[in-house]
């Protein structure tokens, strides 16, 4: 009798479970029908042709998002500056769209104060990181705006586009730079900016002190002498807060004339390979060794 009752109870339980399973299956089928979101199969094809660096150089959150916008026609293949040109061309051909023309952008460093021309007023000892050093009295450099030279930007660059020179300054290889912006984000002094390579006139300084006060800490600092502004077309260069500022909306007016009388070489001309040219009146930097930590050499 007991076994019969137990068997009956088991049958009822199994019946309930079966009914519940069928009901849930029907609900899922209905939900799938009404909540289904169509995804263009071309997205996977385009995504597979992208570099999957997810660096943000194209202005999007990642390669998948960029692929979706390519399908929607909101962007052009050439906006991915990381991808190989032939891959971008293949994407354009696959989608039947124009490749587009995206001017290459690169990271520019607004500092030329290596350890052979800029003074350190304190010896920092600790984690070898610009961010770490900046949290301890600003890092010890006499110029509060200057590069600390510990290479956070180099370490964070996934494309090997940044190296450190013998004077402790970052050097950007524009052939490798993808304008991903990681160096911009990591620099505690906010010395990096992303610019089109056509922006060849550049102020390699962010020091806001005036004249001798600026030069006391760095021999190649902008001294706010205004010669570059006076020699340039009106409005191209202005001096604000003791620093020369370039209005890149007037970039078509830029020329090497603006750099010729800069006494410290703080304003420079960058060629299409990233090489730096200073003006005729810029004093030559002869010293090769690092300056002492405290005092004058």
Secondary structure, DSSP 8 states (H G I E B T S, - for coil): -HHHHHHHHHHHHHHHHHHHHHHHHHHHHHHHHHH-----THHHHHHHTS------TTSSSSHHHHHHHHHHTSS-GGG-SSS-HHHHHHHHHHHT--------EEEEE-----TTTB-BSS---SSS-HHHHHTTGGGSBSSTTS---S-HHHHH-TTS-EEE-TTS-EEE-TTT-----HHHHH-TT--EEEEETT--EEE-------HHHHHHHBTT------HHHHHSSTTTEEEETTEEEE-GGGGGG--GGGGTT-SS--EEEE-TT--EE--TTS------S---SSS--
